[in-house]
């Protein structure tokens, strides 16, 4: 048994050594040969911010369905907050181009949202949503009704055997069914999941990234299947991941400062398409739970919408200042992973 364990450990060590050897080759020999130009990983100005109001038109998103809810629709909440955020960003960041994906109740697919963001060369993508959970069903008795039923028995034997059917009446409860609101409330921010790196790389392949090479270098024609491209794209994806996390953390801090419950920064194992498909750092803010009475009323109020918009704007402003005046990279970060919305 010990021999088997030793062989197994030896095999694992060989695989790990082989893996890191490949990484070392890429770092030492391949990466120095080329560099990405247009989306430089050096400090850069944030000139364009894309603000996306989630859902819209035929896609209503989540809706209030618990007993006593406002019957509000997510698409209307996200649009109201996004419009306020756009105005707030224009006020706080006058030199920055702020582009909304929609300003009215129109149907817009996630692919259209991502394409708009990419075509406008966004530096940041901020998506506004409202959270939802599957609600439990409750019931209550609201009255009774009479129900008639019969019982059957046989008497006698042989040819004298006779069936007797007796009717009866009983009261049956009339039940009313309803959805029970969730007790969960608060704001969280999602970023693209690390397990979905390939989707982010595909987005980069569709971008206008340029390579700096020697004048007559044949690698000027980009081969997206080459180790050089994959290595650089992976580095950029990791860079976007770190920046997305940094921005998401800033948003959560500003939200917490208002007194709202801070649910942290999350990533879904299934991924979020619009976050994977954008060629820039991207976050999705779940502003609150539409299935919670307190949160639903807050999200529908003028005060709540303005407070959220101002919090996000402050976070974006601080993040922009930090990016444009960079400091040494910080240590690794911890994020949560969830499979539910």
C-alpha positions, 0 to 999 in steps of 0.5 A: 500500500505504501509503495502505491502511495509513493508511486502516486505521489511521484506521478503527481510531482511529475505532473506538477513539475511538467506543468510549471516547466511549461509556464516557466518556458512561456514566461522566460521565452515567449512572453518577452517576444511580444507585448499587447499595445491597445489595451496596455496593462500599464496605468491607463485612463478610464475614458468610457464606462458602460452602464447596463440596465439588466433585462428590458422589454419582453424580458421582465426579469424577476418580479414580486410574487410573494403575498403583499408584494408591490408586483414590481418587475426587475426590468423597471427597477434596473432601468430607474437605478441605471438612469440615475447612475448615468446622471450621477456619473456625468456629474461626478466624472465630467470628463468621462464618456458614460454610455447606457445600454438602454434608456427605455423599456426595450428588449435587448439580449445579453449579446446585444449588450456585450456588443454595444459595450465592446464596439464603444471600447468601454473601459468598465462594464457595470450591470445593474440587477435585482436579486431573486430566490425561489420562494416557498409556498404557504397555505391557509384555510379560508373556509369549508365546503360540504363534500358528499361521498358514499360507502358500500357494503354487502349483506347476505350470502349467496343469491341473497347477497345485496349491495348497500350504498350509503351517502354521507356528507363531510366538511372539507377545508378550502385552502388559499395558497400564497408565496412566502417572501424571503428573509434574505436582503442586501446587496452583492456584486458578481464578477466573471468566474475564473472557471470561465476564462475561455469565454473571456479569452474568446471576447479578447479574440474579437477585440482590436488588440494589437501586437508590438513586434519587430518591423518585419516580424511575421507574427504581426498576423495574429494566430489565435491558436498560438501559445504566444496569444493564449499566454497573453490573453490569459494574462489579460484575463487574469488582469481583468479578473483582479480589476473586476474584483477591486471595483466590486469590492469598492462598490460593496464598501460604499453600499455598506457605508449607507447601512445596507447589508453587504453580501460581498463579492461573488462569482457563479460557477455557471458564469454570467454570459454578459460578464464573460463576453465583454472585453473589459473589467466587468461587474454585475450588481445585485442591488437587492432582493425583489422577493423581500418586502423591505428590499422591494420597497427600498428598490422601488423608492426614489430614495433607495434608487438614488442612494444606490446610484450615488454609492456606485458612482462614488465607488467608480470615481474612487476606482478610477482615481486608483487606476490612474494613479496606481500603487504596487500590486496588493496581495491575493484576494478571496472571493465567494463562489455560489451556484444560486442567483 
